[in-house]
Every structure is written in C-alpha cells, then in structure tokens.
Amino acid sequence: MADASGLKREIRAAAQAAGFDQVGFAPAAAPLHAEEYEAWLARGYHGEMAYLAREDAVRRRLDPREALPGCRTLIMVSLFYGSGPARPVASPARASPRDRQLPVVARYAVGRDYHDVFEKQLDELSAAIVRLSPRARTKRYVDYGPVLERDHAQRAGLGWIGRNTMLLHPDFGSYFMLGELLTDLEIEPDPPFVHDRCGTCRRCIDACPTDAILDGRLLDARLCISYLTIELRGPIPEALRPAIGTRVFGCDICQEVCPWNSDAPSPAPGPFEPRPGQPMPPADMAVWAEEVAALDADEFRARYRGTAFRRPGRDGLLRNLAVGLGNAGGPLARPVLQRLETDGSALVREHARWALARLESTGGA
C-alpha cells in the first residue's frame, strides 16, 4: 500500500477515472452548521420531509461515524449536469402564447436519474480504494443518506454555501450534483473553501417567486417550488399555485439569476445523458398531461423508470401539470383540464378544478 500522501493521490486519480468532475477530502467531524440544521428542523422548514427529522437520521447527520463506525474521512465528489436551459422559454414578460405552453423542468431532470449515475461511479471508486487498501471500509451516499453534504463539501474545498443554500464554485457555478464516500481510512483533508463570494448580492432572494429563500442562508422548503412539485405528496397550497407558473417539475430560478452561473461551463455529453429509449417530456403541457393521464400508477413507474420524473408519481405530476395549464391558459388547456376533472385521483381532480376556475378568472382560454 502507498504511503498516506501517495494513497491520497491514487484515490484522487481513481475518482477522476471513475468520471467525477471534482474530488475533495474532508475530516469525519461534526458539520460546521450542525446547530443551524437543528434550528432549521425546529422551525419546521423541512415541511413534510419527515425523514429529515427522524432522531436516528439527525444523529447520523451530525456525526458521520454514526453512519459508518470508525469513519475518518469523507471523500466528496461532484458531477456537472450543465448550465444550458432545459426548455427555451422566454421571460414571462416577453413570452408568446406558444412559449407559455412549454412545461419548464429543472435541468438535472432531463437526463438519467442522477442517483443511478452516482451509485455506479461511487461503487467504482469504492472498488478502487479496496484494491489500494484491502482492509478499507467504505459507505456511499448521494442525497438520500444522512449526510449534510454541502457542509462537508465546503470543508473539502469544493465551494461555498451561497445565499440560496446551494454549493457554489467560482469556476463551475452551481449546476453540479454532490455525492460522498465515507471511509475508515485516515486521509489528510484538503483546505476548506473559506471565502464567501456572494458579497452583497441578493439576486436569488429577490427572484424567488414564492419567497422561499430567507436571509441568513435559510430555505423554507415549504415554499420552494422544487419541494412543492417533487417532494410534497398532497395539495399545493392555493396561494402558491399562481407563482409556480409553468414550472411543473423543480425550479432553477435561484441558479438562473446567480452571477456565478453566467459563465459556468456546459460540459460535454456525459453520464446524465438520457438513456436509449428514455421518454422525454413533450414540448406542450397539454400533450404531456394527456400522456400521463392515460397511464395507471404501474405504467407510469415503468415509463419513467430511471428518470427523476418518477419521484412525484403519476398523480403528483398530473397535479403539477394542472397547475401549469391553469396558469398558462391556451386553446388546449380547458379540454385537457376538463378530462382531468374526472380523473380517478382526488388530488388531480381538485387541482384541475382550481385550474379551470383560474382560467375563468384570468380569461385564459
């Protein structure tokens, strides 16, 4: 086995060979913002994501050794998914009637499910580490595990936590995903990223249509469009529906306005490219709603296997599309919403009724 410094170089090279864009090493210490995380939970900002507040999950988030006994190091890695627009939608003030029919989805969701990509590449890295150090133990996580990944990524030198609570890098912006490999190997940590490059900029706070981004680098998930359209299982609060616009899956607004993303590189086609035969969202909300409405729950899961669109389920995606159609209007909106009004899901029916009422009140036909 190589000496400590040589082992670190070899692990870094193995991470790059596995396809990761950035790699950094952080100590298995309590997260720097542990108290802030507990306060965030106490305020209920996590909404219906009860798994974040489970006692065992909190304990593991506050001490990596609870997730992997004997853990000494967190190997933090990132993958870029691109800064280009997911949909060529004009700004609302200049949008044509045709533009307003386009469903807007978060950029990361257009390709393969990032969990699958990360798991495969983290397994490759883990196997390489075991070859280098046969007694080493590792444990991988993406964003489903009990790790405060942005905290550890900052400590590993991969960027700073911006006002929108995203991890930002001065050269790469924020259009990247994070993963981590916990190990009992003791590896010298990389220098942390200590500079706050946000300065006095408040563009992300001011641009958020639902006021989800609060001062103090806090996000009230209950107001966040990504939470409302992906994680929330029940009805979207009526007061927030108009602000969602046509963003039917996730939201990139706080990243779109961030100056650090203006020159972020667009990576070459990589691991997040759609798999062969993967269904792509139709370029019209009405068409998409018709397609999804024709599926039952099992057919929906099969159709969107290996993509992020499975997360809200059939009824959740139709709920979102109903809200988008109610906000956009257009000649196809009403007949589709009338069909959704008789859907087998009470959740879909309620949002379709709301959308039809909104068309009446706004004159969107």
C-alpha positions in Angstrom: 0.0 0.0 0.0 1.3 3.5 -0.8 2.2 5.9 2.0 -0.5 8.4 3.2 0.2 11.1 0.7 0.6 8.6 -2.2 -2.7 6.9 -1.2 -4.5 10.3 -1.4 -3.1 10.9 -4.8 -4.1 7.5 -6.0 -7.6 7.9 -4.6 -8.0 11.3 -6.3 -6.8 9.8 -9.6 -9.3 6.9 -9.1 -12.1 9.4 -8.5 -11.3 11.2 -11.7 -11.0 7.9 -13.6 -14.5 7.0 -12.3 -15.8 10.1 -14.0 -16.1 12.6 -11.2 -15.5 16.3 -12.0 -14.3 17.4 -8.6 -13.0 15.5 -5.6 -12.1 16.7 -2.2 -11.3 15.2 1.2 -12.9 16.3 4.5 -12.4 15.0 8.1 -15.2 12.9 9.6 -16.1 15.7 12.0 -19.4 17.3 13.1 -20.7 19.6 10.3 -19.9 23.2 10.7 -23.6 24.2 10.6 -24.9 21.5 12.9 -26.7 23.9 15.2 -28.2 25.8 12.2 -29.5 22.5 10.9 -31.2 21.6 14.1 -32.8 25.1 14.3 -34.0 24.7 10.7 -35.8 21.4 11.7 -37.2 23.0 14.8 -38.8 25.7 12.7 -40.5 23.1 10.5 -38.8 24.4 7.4 -38.4 20.8 6.1 -42.2 20.5 5.6 -43.5 17.0 5.0 -40.0 15.6 4.6 -40.2 13.8 8.0 -37.3 11.5 7.2 -35.0 14.5 7.7 -36.2 15.0 11.3 -36.1 11.3 12.4 -33.9 11.0 15.6 -31.6 8.4 14.1 -31.2 10.3 10.9 -30.4 13.6 12.7 -27.9 11.8 14.9 -26.1 10.4 11.8 -26.2 13.7 10.0 -24.4 15.3 12.9 -21.7 12.7 13.2 -20.5 10.7 10.1 -19.2 8.0 12.5 -22.8 7.1 13.2 -23.3 6.4 9.6 -20.1 4.4 9.3 -18.5 3.3 12.6 -14.8 4.2 12.6 -15.2 6.7 9.8 -12.3 9.0 9.5 -12.7 10.7 6.1 -15.4 11.8 3.7 -14.4 11.8 0.0 -16.6 14.4 -1.6 -17.3 14.3 -5.3 -19.3 16.2 -7.8 -20.8 15.8 -11.3 -21.7 18.6 -13.6 -25.1 18.5 -15.3 -24.9 21.6 -17.5 -25.9 25.2 -17.4 -28.0 25.3 -20.6 -31.7 25.8 -20.4 -33.9 22.7 -20.0 -36.6 24.5 -22.1 -36.1 27.5 -24.4 -38.7 29.5 -22.6 -38.8 33.3 -22.9 -39.1 35.5 -19.9 -42.8 35.8 -18.7 -43.0 39.4 -19.8 -42.0 38.6 -23.4 -43.4 35.1 -23.7 -45.5 34.4 -26.7 -48.7 32.3 -26.3 -46.8 29.3 -27.7 -44.0 29.9 -25.2 -46.5 29.8 -22.3 -47.5 26.2 -23.2 -44.0 24.9 -22.6 -43.5 22.9 -19.4 -40.4 24.1 -17.5 -38.5 21.4 -15.7 -35.3 21.6 -13.7 -32.2 21.0 -15.8 -31.0 18.0 -13.9 -34.2 16.1 -14.6 -34.0 16.0 -18.3 -31.4 13.1 -18.4 -30.9 10.0 -16.4 -31.7 9.8 -12.7 -28.5 11.1 -11.0 -28.9 8.6 -8.2 -28.2 5.7 -10.6 -25.2 7.5 -12.1 -23.7 8.4 -8.8 -24.2 4.9 -7.3 -22.4 3.3 -10.2 -19.5 5.7 -10.1 -19.2 5.6 -6.3 -19.1 1.8 -6.4 -16.3 2.0 -9.0 -14.4 4.4 -6.7 -15.0 2.1 -3.7 -13.7 -0.9 -5.5 -10.6 1.1 -6.5 -10.0 2.1 -2.9 -10.3 -1.5 -1.7 -7.7 -2.5 -4.3 -5.4 0.1 -3.0 -6.1 -0.7 0.7 -7.7 -4.1 1.1 -8.8 -3.6 4.7 -10.6 -0.3 3.9 -14.3 0.1 4.6 -16.5 2.5 2.7 -20.1 3.6 2.5 -21.6 5.6 -0.3 -24.4 8.2 -0.2 -26.0 10.5 -2.7 -28.7 12.9 -1.3 -30.8 10.2 0.3 -28.4 9.5 3.1 -27.9 11.1 6.4 -25.0 13.4 5.4 -25.0 17.2 5.4 -23.2 17.0 2.1 -22.8 20.8 1.3 -21.3 21.3 4.7 -18.7 18.6 4.1 -18.2 19.7 0.5 -17.3 23.2 1.7 -14.9 21.7 4.2 -13.4 19.6 1.4 -12.7 22.7 -0.7 -15.4 22.2 -3.4 -17.1 25.6 -2.9 -19.0 27.8 -0.5 -22.6 27.7 0.5 -24.4 30.6 -1.2 -27.4 32.7 -0.1 -29.7 30.3 -1.9 -28.2 27.4 0.2 -26.6 25.9 -2.9 -23.0 25.0 -3.1 -21.2 27.4 -5.4 -17.8 27.2 -7.0 -16.2 30.3 -8.6 -15.3 28.4 -11.8 -18.1 26.0 -12.1 -21.2 27.8 -10.7 -23.8 25.6 -9.0 -25.0 23.2 -11.8 -23.5 20.1 -10.3 -24.6 17.3 -8.0 -22.8 16.1 -4.9 -22.0 12.6 -3.7 -19.9 11.2 -0.9 -17.9 8.1 0.1 -17.4 7.6 3.8 -14.3 5.6 4.7 -12.3 4.5 7.7 -9.1 5.4 6.0 -7.4 8.5 7.5 -6.6 10.8 4.7 -5.2 14.3 5.0 -8.1 16.8 4.5 -8.0 19.3 1.7 -8.0 23.0 2.6 -11.6 24.2 3.2 -13.2 26.8 1.0 -13.4 29.7 3.4 -14.2 32.7 1.1 -17.8 33.9 0.8 -18.1 35.1 -2.8 -21.8 36.2 -2.6 -20.8 39.6 -1.3 -23.9 41.9 -1.1 -25.7 40.1 -4.0 -29.3 39.2 -3.3 -30.5 38.2 -6.7 -31.5 34.7 -5.7 -33.6 36.1 -2.7 -35.3 38.7 -4.8 -36.0 36.5 -7.8 -37.7 33.6 -5.9 -41.4 33.9 -6.7 -42.6 32.2 -3.5 -40.1 33.9 -1.1 -38.7 30.6 -0.1 -35.1 32.0 0.3 -34.7 33.8 3.6 -31.9 35.9 4.9 -29.2 34.0 6.8 -28.8 31.4 4.1 -32.1 29.7 5.0 -34.5 27.9 2.7 -38.1 27.4 3.8 -38.7 24.2 1.8 -42.5 24.6 2.4 -42.4 27.5 -0.1 -39.8 26.2 -2.5 -41.1 25.2 -6.0 -38.8 22.2 -6.1 -40.4 20.9 -2.9 -43.9 21.8 -3.9 -43.6 20.0 -7.3 -41.5 17.0 -6.3 -41.5 16.2 -2.6 -44.9 17.3 -1.5 -47.4 14.5 -1.7 -50.6 16.4 -1.0 -52.2 19.5 -2.5 -50.1 22.5 -3.3 -51.3 25.4 -1.2 -53.6 27.5 -3.3 -51.9 30.8 -2.5 -48.6 29.5 -4.0 -50.1 28.0 -7.2 -50.0 31.2 -9.4 -46.4 31.8 -8.5 -45.4 28.4 -9.8 -46.2 29.4 -13.4 -45.4 26.6 -15.8 -42.6 25.1 -13.7 -44.1 21.6 -13.5 -41.0 19.8 -12.1 -38.4 21.5 -9.9 -37.1 25.0 -10.2 -33.8 26.6 -11.3 -34.7 30.3 -10.8 -32.2 30.9 -8.0 -29.5 29.4 -10.1 -30.5 31.1 -13.3 -30.1 34.6 -11.8 -26.8 33.8 -10.0 -23.9 35.7 -11.5 -21.6 32.8 -10.8 -23.6 30.7 -13.3 -23.4 33.2 -16.1 -20.0 31.8 -17.3 -20.4 28.3 -15.9 -19.1 25.7 -18.4 -21.5 23.5 -20.2 -20.0 20.0 -20.0 -19.7 17.6 -22.9 -22.3 14.9 -23.1 -21.7 12.7 -20.1 -23.3 10.2 -17.7 -26.5 12.2 -17.3 -27.4 11.9 -21.0 -30.8 10.3 -21.5 -30.6 6.5 -21.8 -31.7 5.0 -25.1 -35.5 5.0 -25.4 -35.9 7.2 -22.4 -39.2 9.2 -22.8 -38.6 13.0 -22.9 -41.2 15.5 -21.7 -43.4 16.7 -24.6 -42.9 20.3 -25.5 -46.5 21.1 -24.6 -48.1 20.7 -21.2 -51.5 19.7 -22.6 -49.9 16.9 -24.6 -47.9 15.7 -21.6 -50.9 15.7 -19.3 -52.8 13.6 -21.9 -50.0 11.1 -22.0 -49.7 10.8 -18.2 -53.4 10.7 -17.6 -53.7 7.6 -19.8 -51.3 5.7 -17.6 -52.1 3.9 -14.3 -49.6 4.0 -11.4 -47.7 0.9 -12.5 -47.5 2.0 -16.2 -46.3 5.5 -15.0 -43.4 3.9 -13.0 -42.4 1.7 -15.9 -42.5 4.6 -18.4 -40.4 6.9 -16.2 -38.0 4.2 -14.8 -34.5 5.6 -14.5 -35.6 9.2 -14.5 -36.3 11.8 -11.9 -39.9 12.1 -13.0 -40.9 9.0 -11.1 -40.4 10.9 -7.8 -43.8 12.7 -7.5 -45.6 9.8 -9.0 -48.4 9.9 -11.6 -50.8 11.9 -9.5 -48.2 14.3 -8.4 -47.0 15.1 -11.9 -50.6 15.5 -13.1 -51.2 17.8 -10.2 -48.3 19.9 -11.3 -49.4 19.9 -15.0 -52.9 21.0 -14.0 -51.4 24.0 -12.1 -49.2 24.8 -15.1 -52.2 24.7 -17.5 -54.3 26.9 -15.2 -51.5 29.5 -15.2 -50.7 29.3 -18.9 -54.2 29.0 -20.5 -54.3 28.5 -24.2 -56.7 26.7 -26.5 -55.8 23.1 -25.4 -55.8 23.8 -21.6 -59.5 23.8 -21.0 -60.4 20.4 -22.7 -57.5 18.7 -21.0 -58.4 20.1 -17.6 -62.0 19.1 -18.1 -60.8 15.5 -18.6 -58.5 15.7 -15.6 -61.5 16.9 -13.6 -62.9 13.3 -13.9 -59.6 11.6 -13.1 -59.6 8.7 -10.6 -57.3 10.7 -8.3 -58.9 13.2 -5.9 -55.6 15.1 -5.9 -55.7 15.5 -9.7 -59.4 16.4 -9.7 -59.0 19.2 -7.1 -56.1 20.8 -9.0 -58.0 20.5 -12.3 -61.0 22.3 -10.8 -58.7 25.0 -9.4 -57.1 25.4 -12.8 -60.4 25.7 -14.6 -61.5 28.4 -12.1 -58.3 30.2 -12.7 -58.9 30.2 -16.5 -62.3 31.7 -15.9 -60.9 34.4 -13.6 -58.0 35.4 -15.8 -59.7 35.0 -19.2 -57.1 32.4 -20.3 -59.0 30.3 -22.8 
